[in-house]
């Protein structure tokens, strides 16, 4: 995936969500780009949902992408997972906005 596109379309928004929900200890955009993409989304959703079993299907969807850097991700995979993350986050949006 194009690192520039990933940074602006996914890593920076994900960092922003994380800072709101997790706080300052959330991964930075650089850490997200270097393999923290899936872990950051799972941390955020775990806090928002409170129970892992509610996001288990999402975790399984992400399993093959865990620890991949931006250079190893296919754009379509990254966008699909990030769109599903945003959908799940919006379901519980009243918990974090």
DSSP file (Angstrom, degrees, kcal/mol; ACC not computed):
  #  RESIDUE AA STRUCTURE BP1 BP2  ACC     N-H-->O    O-->H-N    N-H-->O    O-->H-N    TCO  KAPPA ALPHA  PHI   PSI    X-CA   Y-CA   Z-CA
    1    1 A X              0   0    0      0, 0.0     2,-0.4     0, 0.0    72,-0.1   0.000 360.0 360.0 360.0 144.9    0.0    0.0    0.0
    2    2 A X     >  -     0   0    0      1,-0.2     4,-2.5     2,-0.1     5,-0.2  -0.484 360.0-146.2 -62.2 118.3    1.2    3.5   -0.7
    3    3 A X  H  > S+     0   0    0     -2,-0.4     4,-2.6     1,-0.2    -1,-0.2   0.851  95.9  54.2 -59.1 -37.3    2.6    4.7    2.6
    4    4 A X  H  > S+     0   0    0      2,-0.2     4,-2.1     1,-0.2     5,-0.3   0.944 110.7  44.8 -63.9 -47.2    1.5    8.3    2.1
    5    5 A X  H  > S+     0   0    0      1,-0.2     4,-2.9     2,-0.2     5,-0.4   0.918 113.7  50.2 -62.9 -44.3   -2.1    7.3    1.5
    6    6 A X  H  X>S+     0   0    0     -4,-2.5     5,-2.6     1,-0.2     4,-2.3   0.924 109.4  52.2 -60.3 -44.8   -2.1    4.9    4.5
    7    7 A X  I  <>S+     0   0    0     -4,-2.6     5,-2.7     3,-0.2     6,-0.3   0.934 119.9  31.8 -58.4 -48.8   -0.6    7.6    6.7
    8    8 A X  I  <5S+     0   0    0     -4,-2.1     5,-0.2     3,-0.2    -1,-0.2   0.816 126.1  40.2 -83.7 -31.0   -3.3   10.2    5.9
    9    9 A X  I  <5S+     0   0    0     -4,-2.9    -3,-0.2    -5,-0.3    -2,-0.2   0.750 136.4   2.8 -89.4 -24.9   -6.3    8.0    5.3
   10   10 A X  I  X5S+     0   0    0     -4,-2.3     4,-2.6    -5,-0.4     5,-0.2   0.709 122.4  51.9-127.5 -56.5   -5.8    5.5    8.0
   11   11 A X  I  ><S+     0   0    0     -5,-2.6     4,-2.5     1,-0.2    -4,-0.2   0.910 112.6  43.9 -62.6 -46.9   -2.9    6.0   10.5
   12   12 A X  H  ><S+     0   0    0     -5,-2.7     4,-2.2    -6,-0.3    -1,-0.2   0.932 116.4  45.9 -67.8 -45.0   -3.6    9.6   11.4
   13   13 A X  H  > S+     0   0    0     -6,-0.3     4,-2.6    -5,-0.2    -2,-0.2   0.913 113.8  50.7 -61.3 -39.2   -7.3    9.1   11.9
   14   14 A X  H  X S+     0   0    0     -4,-2.6     4,-2.5     1,-0.2    -2,-0.2   0.906 109.4  50.0 -64.8 -41.3   -6.7    5.9   13.9
   15   15 A X  H  X S+     0   0    0     -4,-2.5     4,-2.5    -5,-0.2    -1,-0.2   0.912 110.4  51.2 -60.8 -42.1   -4.2    7.8   16.1
   16   16 A X  H  X S+     0   0    0     -4,-2.2     4,-1.7     2,-0.2    -2,-0.2   0.929 110.5  47.1 -62.5 -46.8   -6.8   10.5   16.6
   17   17 A X  H  X S+     0   0    0     -4,-2.6     4,-2.1     1,-0.2     5,-0.3   0.930 113.0  51.4 -58.0 -44.5   -9.5    7.9   17.6
   18   18 A X  H  X>S+     0   0    0     -4,-2.5     4,-3.1     1,-0.2     5,-1.7   0.889 105.7  52.7 -62.7 -41.6   -7.0    6.3   19.9
   19   19 A X  H  <5S+     0   0    0     -4,-2.5    -1,-0.2     3,-0.2    -2,-0.2   0.870 112.2  47.5 -63.1 -35.6   -6.0    9.5   21.7
   20   20 A X  H  <5S+     0   0    0     -4,-1.7    -2,-0.2    -5,-0.2    -1,-0.2   0.880 126.4  26.4 -69.9 -38.3   -9.7   10.2   22.4
   21   21 A X  H  <5S+     0   0    0     -4,-2.1    -2,-0.2    -5,-0.2    -3,-0.2   0.890 135.1  25.5 -96.6 -46.0  -10.5    6.7   23.7
   22   22 A X  T  <5S-     0   0    0     -4,-3.1     2,-0.3    -5,-0.3     3,-0.2   0.852  99.3-137.3 -88.1 -39.2   -7.2    5.3   25.0
   23   23 A X    > < -     0   0    0     -5,-1.7     3,-1.9     1,-0.2    -1,-0.3  -0.702  52.0 -29.8 108.7-166.1   -5.4    8.5   25.9
   24   24 A X  T 3  S+     0   0    0      1,-0.3    -1,-0.2    -2,-0.3    -5,-0.1   0.677 125.9  69.7 -65.1 -18.9   -1.8    9.6   25.4
   25   25 A X  T 3  S+     0   0    0     -3,-0.2    -1,-0.3    -7,-0.1     3,-0.1   0.510  75.1 116.7 -78.5  -1.8   -0.5    6.1   25.6
   26   26 A X  S <  S-     0   0    0     -3,-1.9   -11,-0.1     1,-0.1    -7,-0.0  -0.289  79.4 -89.5 -63.8 150.0   -2.1    5.2   22.3
   27   27 A X        -     0   0    0      9,-0.1    -1,-0.1     1,-0.1    -8,-0.1  -0.257  41.9-122.3 -58.1 145.0    0.1    4.3   19.4
   28   28 A X     >  -     0   0    0     -3,-0.1     4,-2.5     1,-0.1     5,-0.2  -0.380  28.3-102.6 -80.8 167.7    1.4    7.1   17.2
   29   29 A X  H  > S+     0   0    0      1,-0.2     4,-2.2     2,-0.2     5,-0.1   0.876 124.8  53.8 -58.5 -37.9    0.8    7.2   13.5
   30   30 A X  H  > S+     0   0    0      2,-0.2     4,-1.3     1,-0.2    -1,-0.2   0.918 109.3  46.7 -64.0 -43.1    4.4    6.1   13.0
   31   31 A X  H  4>S+     0   0    0      1,-0.2     5,-1.9     2,-0.2     6,-0.2   0.884 111.1  52.8 -65.6 -38.2    3.9    3.1   15.3
   32   32 A X  I ><>S+     0   0    0     -4,-2.5     3,-1.1     1,-0.2     5,-0.9   0.909 109.5  48.9 -61.8 -42.5    0.6    2.2   13.5
   33   33 A X  I 3<5S+     0   0    0     -4,-2.2    37,-2.4     1,-0.3    38,-0.3   0.759 106.9  57.6 -69.1 -25.0    2.4    2.3   10.2
   34   34 A X  I 3<5S-     0   0    0     -4,-1.3    -1,-0.3    35,-0.2    35,-0.2   0.032 139.0 -62.0 -99.2  27.1    5.2    0.0   11.5
   35   35 A X  I < 5S+     0   0    0     -3,-1.1    32,-0.6    33,-0.3     4,-0.3   0.417 110.3 101.8 117.0  -1.2    3.0   -2.9   12.5
   36   36 A X  I  >< +     0   0    0     -5,-1.9     4,-2.3     1,-0.2     5,-0.2   0.303  49.5 104.4 -96.5  10.7    0.6   -1.5   15.2
   37   37 A X  H  ><S+     0   0    0     -5,-0.9     4,-1.7    31,-0.4    -1,-0.2   0.937  86.0  34.8 -57.1 -56.2   -2.4   -1.1   12.9
   38   38 A X  H  > S+     0   0    0     -3,-0.2     4,-2.6    27,-0.2     5,-0.2   0.921 116.8  53.3 -70.7 -45.2   -4.4   -4.1   14.0
   39   39 A X  H  > S+     0   0    0     -4,-0.3     4,-2.4     1,-0.2    -1,-0.2   0.889 108.6  50.9 -58.6 -39.9   -3.4   -3.9   17.7
   40   40 A X  H  X S+     0   0    0     -4,-2.3     4,-2.3     2,-0.2    -1,-0.2   0.927 111.1  47.2 -65.1 -44.7   -4.4   -0.3   17.9
   41   41 A X  H  X S+     0   0    0     -4,-1.7     4,-2.7    -5,-0.2     5,-0.2   0.913 113.0  49.4 -62.9 -41.4   -7.9   -0.9   16.4
   42   42 A X  H  X S+     0   0    0     -4,-2.6     4,-2.3     2,-0.2    -2,-0.2   0.886 110.1  51.0 -66.5 -38.0   -8.4   -3.9   18.7
   43   43 A X  H  X S+     0   0    0     -4,-2.4     4,-1.9    -5,-0.2    -1,-0.2   0.939 112.4  46.7 -61.9 -46.7   -7.4   -1.8   21.8
   44   44 A X  H  X S+     0   0    0     -4,-2.3     4,-2.5     1,-0.2    -2,-0.2   0.946 114.7  45.5 -61.6 -49.5   -9.8    0.9   20.8
   45   45 A X  H  X S+     0   0    0     -4,-2.7     4,-3.0     1,-0.2     5,-0.4   0.858 109.2  56.3 -65.6 -34.6  -12.7   -1.5   20.2
   46   46 A X  H  X S+     0   0    0     -4,-2.3     4,-2.1    -5,-0.2    -1,-0.2   0.897 111.3  43.7 -63.1 -39.5  -12.0   -3.4   23.4
   47   47 A X  H  < S+     0   0    0     -4,-1.9    -2,-0.2     2,-0.2    -1,-0.2   0.931 116.9  45.7 -69.5 -45.9  -12.4   -0.3   25.4
   48   48 A X  H  < S+     0   0    0     -4,-2.5    -2,-0.2     1,-0.2    -3,-0.2   0.905 124.0  33.2 -65.9 -42.3  -15.5    0.9   23.5
   49   49 A X  H  < S-     0   0    0     -4,-3.0    -2,-0.2    -5,-0.2    -1,-0.2   0.788  87.5-151.6 -87.5 -29.3  -17.2   -2.5   23.6
   50   50 A X  S  < S+     0   0    0     -4,-2.1     2,-0.4    -5,-0.4    -4,-0.1   0.250  71.8  72.1  79.6 -15.7  -15.9   -3.7   27.0
   51   51 A X    >   -     0   0    0     -6,-0.2     3,-1.0     1,-0.1     4,-0.4  -0.993  67.3-150.1-137.8 128.2  -16.2   -7.3   25.9
   52   52 A X  G >  S+     0   0    0     -2,-0.4     3,-2.0     1,-0.2     4,-0.5   0.857  94.0  66.5 -64.9 -35.5  -13.9   -9.1   23.5
   53   53 A X  G 3  S+     0   0    0      1,-0.3     3,-0.4     2,-0.2     4,-0.3   0.757  94.1  60.6 -62.3 -21.6  -16.6  -11.6   22.4
   54   54 A X  G <  S+     0   0    0     -3,-1.0    -1,-0.3     1,-0.2    -2,-0.2   0.702 115.1  33.2 -75.6 -19.0  -18.5   -8.6   20.8
   55   55 A X  S <> S+     0   0    0     -3,-2.0     4,-2.3    -4,-0.4     3,-0.2   0.217  84.8 110.6-118.1  13.1  -15.6   -7.9   18.5
   56   56 A X  H  > S+     0   0    0     -4,-0.5     4,-2.4    -3,-0.4     5,-0.2   0.890  77.2  53.0 -56.0 -44.2  -14.4  -11.5   18.0
   57   57 A X  H  > S+     0   0    0     -4,-0.3     4,-2.0     1,-0.2    -1,-0.2   0.887 109.8  49.3 -61.5 -38.5  -15.4  -11.6   14.4
   58   58 A X  H  > S+     0   0    0     -3,-0.2     4,-1.8     2,-0.2    -1,-0.2   0.922 109.4  51.5 -65.5 -43.7  -13.5   -8.4   13.7
   59   59 A X  H  X S+     0   0    0     -4,-2.3     4,-0.9     1,-0.2    -2,-0.2   0.888 109.9  49.7 -60.5 -39.7  -10.4   -9.8   15.4
   60   60 A X  H  < S+     0   0    0     -4,-2.4     3,-0.5     1,-0.2     4,-0.4   0.885 107.8  53.7 -67.0 -38.3  -10.6  -12.9   13.3
   61   61 A X  H  < S+     0   0    0     -4,-2.0     3,-0.3     1,-0.2    -1,-0.2   0.865 113.8  43.6 -60.0 -36.5  -10.9  -10.8   10.1
   62   62 A X  H >X S+     0   0    0     -4,-1.8     3,-2.1     1,-0.2     4,-0.8   0.593  85.4  97.2 -85.1 -13.2   -7.7   -9.0   11.2
   63   63 A X  G >< S+     0   0    0     -4,-0.9     3,-0.9    -3,-0.5    -1,-0.2   0.835  82.7  49.1 -52.4 -43.3   -5.7  -12.1   12.2
   64   64 A X  G 34 S+     0   0    0     -4,-0.4    -1,-0.3    -3,-0.3    -2,-0.1   0.653 112.2  50.2 -73.2 -13.3   -3.8  -12.5    8.9
   65   65 A X  G X4 S+     0   0    0     -3,-2.1     3,-2.1    -4,-0.1    -1,-0.2   0.519  78.4 129.4 -99.7  -7.1   -2.9   -8.8    8.9
   66   66 A X  T << S+     0   0    0     -3,-0.9     3,-0.1    -4,-0.8   -30,-0.1  -0.220  79.8   3.5 -56.6 133.0   -1.5   -8.6   12.5
   67   67 A X  T 3  S+     0   0    0    -32,-0.6    -1,-0.3     1,-0.2     2,-0.2   0.441  91.5 141.2  71.9   4.4    1.9   -7.0   12.7
   68   68 A X    <   -     0   0    0     -3,-2.1   -31,-0.4   -33,-0.1   -33,-0.3  -0.537  46.1-133.5 -74.3 141.9    2.2   -6.2    9.0
   69   69 A X    >>  -     0   0    0     -2,-0.2     3,-1.3   -35,-0.2     4,-1.1  -0.384  31.1 -97.1 -84.2 171.4    3.8   -2.9    8.2
   70   70 A X  T 34 S+     0   0    0    -37,-2.4     3,-0.3     1,-0.3   -36,-0.1   0.836 125.0  56.8 -58.8 -33.7    2.3   -0.4    5.7
   71   71 A X  T 34 S+     0   0    0    -38,-0.3    -1,-0.3     1,-0.2   -37,-0.1   0.702 108.0  47.7 -72.7 -18.9    4.6   -1.8    3.0
   72   72 A X  T <4 S+     0   0    0     -3,-1.3     2,-0.2    -7,-0.1    -1,-0.2   0.609  94.2  92.4 -96.1 -15.2    3.3   -5.3    3.5
   73   73 A X  S  < S-     0   0    0     -4,-1.1     2,-0.4    -3,-0.3     3,-0.0  -0.551  72.2-131.3 -82.1 142.3   -0.4   -4.5    3.5
   74   74 A X     >  -     0   0    0     -2,-0.2     4,-2.6     1,-0.1     3,-0.2  -0.774  21.2-127.5 -85.9 139.3   -2.5   -4.5    0.4
   75   75 A X  H  > S+     0   0    0     -2,-0.4     4,-2.7     1,-0.2     5,-0.3   0.894 107.6  51.9 -55.7 -44.7   -4.5   -1.3    0.0
   76   76 A X  H  > S+     0   0    0      1,-0.2     4,-2.2     2,-0.2    -1,-0.2   0.887 111.3  47.7 -63.1 -38.4   -7.8   -3.2   -0.4
   77   77 A X  H  > S+     0   0    0     -3,-0.2     4,-2.5     2,-0.2     5,-0.3   0.945 112.9  47.9 -65.1 -48.1   -7.2   -5.2    2.7
   78   78 A X  H  X S+     0   0    0     -4,-2.6     4,-2.4     1,-0.2    -2,-0.2   0.916 114.5  45.6 -60.8 -44.5   -6.2   -2.2    4.8
   79   79 A X  H  X S+     0   0    0     -4,-2.7     4,-2.5    -5,-0.2    -1,-0.2   0.891 111.4  52.7 -67.7 -39.2   -9.2   -0.2    3.6
   80   80 A X  H  X S+     0   0    0     -4,-2.2     4,-1.9    -5,-0.3    -2,-0.2   0.939 113.3  43.0 -61.2 -47.8  -11.7   -3.1    4.2
   81   81 A X  H  X S+     0   0    0     -4,-2.5     4,-2.4     1,-0.2    -2,-0.2   0.909 114.6  49.8 -66.6 -42.4  -10.5   -3.6    7.8
   82   82 A X  H  X S+     0   0    0     -4,-2.4     4,-2.5    -5,-0.3    -1,-0.2   0.887 109.8  51.2 -66.0 -37.7  -10.4    0.1    8.6
   83   83 A X  H  X S+     0   0    0     -4,-2.5     4,-2.1     2,-0.2    -1,-0.2   0.893 110.8  48.5 -65.0 -39.0  -14.0    0.6    7.2
   84   84 A X  H  X S+     0   0    0     -4,-1.9     4,-2.5     2,-0.2    -2,-0.2   0.901 110.1  52.8 -66.3 -40.4  -15.2   -2.3    9.3
   85   85 A X  H  X S+     0   0    0     -4,-2.4     4,-2.6     1,-0.2    -2,-0.2   0.938 110.2  47.3 -57.4 -48.7  -13.5   -0.7   12.3
   86   86 A X  H  X S+     0   0    0     -4,-2.5     4,-2.5     1,-0.2    -1,-0.2   0.881 110.4  52.8 -63.3 -37.8  -15.2    2.6   11.7
   87   87 A X  H  X S+     0   0    0     -4,-2.1     4,-1.4     2,-0.2    -1,-0.2   0.938 112.0  45.1 -62.5 -46.4  -18.5    0.9   11.3
   88   88 A X  H  X S+     0   0    0     -4,-2.5     4,-1.0     1,-0.2    -2,-0.2   0.885 113.0  51.1 -64.4 -38.8  -18.1   -0.9   14.6
   89   89 A X  H  < S+     0   0    0     -4,-2.6     3,-0.5     1,-0.2    -1,-0.2   0.901 107.5  52.8 -65.6 -41.0  -16.9    2.3   16.3
   90   90 A X  H >< S+     0   0    0     -4,-2.5     3,-1.3     1,-0.2     4,-0.2   0.798  99.3  63.5 -66.8 -28.7  -20.0    4.2   15.0
   91   91 A X  H 3< S+     0   0    0     -4,-1.4    -1,-0.2     1,-0.3     3,-0.2   0.884 116.7  30.0 -59.9 -37.2  -22.3    1.6   16.4
   92   92 A X  T >< S+     0   0    0     -4,-1.0     3,-2.3    -3,-0.5     4,-0.4   0.011  82.9 128.7-108.5  26.8  -21.1    2.6   19.8
   93   93 A X  G X>  +     0   0    0     -3,-1.3     4,-1.9     1,-0.3     3,-1.5   0.784  63.5  65.5 -59.3 -30.9  -20.3    6.2   19.0
   94   94 A X  G 34 S+     0   0    0      1,-0.3    -1,-0.3    -3,-0.2    -2,-0.1   0.685  95.0  62.7 -66.3 -14.5  -22.2    7.6   22.0
   95   95 A X  G <4 S+     0   0    0     -3,-2.3    -1,-0.3     1,-0.1    -2,-0.2   0.667 117.1  22.1 -81.9 -16.7  -19.7    5.9   24.3
   96   96 A X  T <4        0   0    0     -3,-1.5    -2,-0.2    -4,-0.4    -1,-0.1   0.566 360.0 360.0-129.5 -11.2  -16.7    7.9   23.0
   97   97 A X     <        0   0    0     -4,-1.9    -3,-0.1   -76,-0.0    -2,-0.1   0.490 360.0 360.0 -85.5 360.0  -17.7   11.2   21.5
